[in-house]
């Protein structure tokens, strides 16, 4: 795993932005994650009305085909979220290490 910046090194203090951005970058390079992102984009490209509703909050009636795509999109987002949560777990461990190190609770001299 690449050396990740600790949350404690972030200046703006936006925890959710930090988690979202870092878990996204942790997922990059993971074939499963990359496929999910590609499938999401392809689905939204095929269903512009669905994209309009989700990204621009321009609410309109969806066709049956768009409604089925919405169901598939939800499934993809849940799969992506599972990978993001797994990455967030490891991110928490990484930050715990930096926090303990900052408090001088780790003997790193050995």
N, C-alpha and C positions, 0 to 999 in steps of 0.2 A: 504494500500500500504506500502511496506517496506520502510525503511529509506534509501534514495538514496544519494550517494555521489554527491556533487555539482561539476560542471565543474571547478569552481574556485579552487577546492581542487586538481585537477589533475595536475601533475607536467610536463608532456610532452607537454601539450597544443594542442594535436591533437583533434580538435573539432569533425571531422567526425568519427574518431575511437571511441570517447567517445559516440557520439549519437548512432552509430551502435551497440556498445556493450551493452549500457544501455537499448536501446529499445528492443534488443533481450532478455535480462534478464527480462525486464518488461513483455514481451509476454509469457515467460515460466510460466506454470501453467494455462494459458488461454487455455481451451479445444479446441476452434476454431483454435488458433494459433498452438497448438501442432499437431492438425490434418493436418493442411496445411503443416507443416514441414515434417510430416510422409508421406503425399501424394507426396511431392516433392521427397523425398528420394526413395520411392517405384517406382515412375515413372522413375527416373534416373537409378535405379537398373535394371528395365525391358528393358531399352534402353541404353546399354553401348556406342553405337556410339554417341548418343546425349550427354551423359556425357563427352565423349572424346572431342567433339567439344566445349562444354560450359566450361569445367573445364581446359582443357589442350590446347585449341586453336589449336587442331589438326584437321584442316578442311577437311571434306570429304563429299561425297554425302550422303544425308539421304534418307532412304526409305520413302514411303508414310506413313507407320505406325509411323516412327520416326518424320516425319513432323507433324502429328496429335498430337503426344505426346508433341512436341515443343509448339504447340498452347495451349494445356492443361497446360503445365508448365508455360507458360506466364500468363495464367489466375490465377494460384496459386500464382505466384510471385506478381501479382497485388493485390490479396487479402491480402497477407502477408504485402505488402507495406502499404495498408490502415490501418492495425492494427499498424504497425510501426509508421506511421505518427500520428495516434491518441495518441500513447504512447509518441512520440516526443513532441506533444502539451503539455501534462501533465508534461513531463520532463522540458520543458521551464518554466512552472509555478513554478516548484520546484526550478529551478535555479534562477528565479527572486526573490523568497523568500530569498534564501541564499545571493544573491547580495544586496538586500535591507537591510538585516540583517547586512552584512559586512559594509555597509555605515551608519549603525545606524539610518536607516529610519523607523525601526519598534520598537514599544514599546513592548518589550517582557517581561517586568517586571511585568505586570498586571496579 
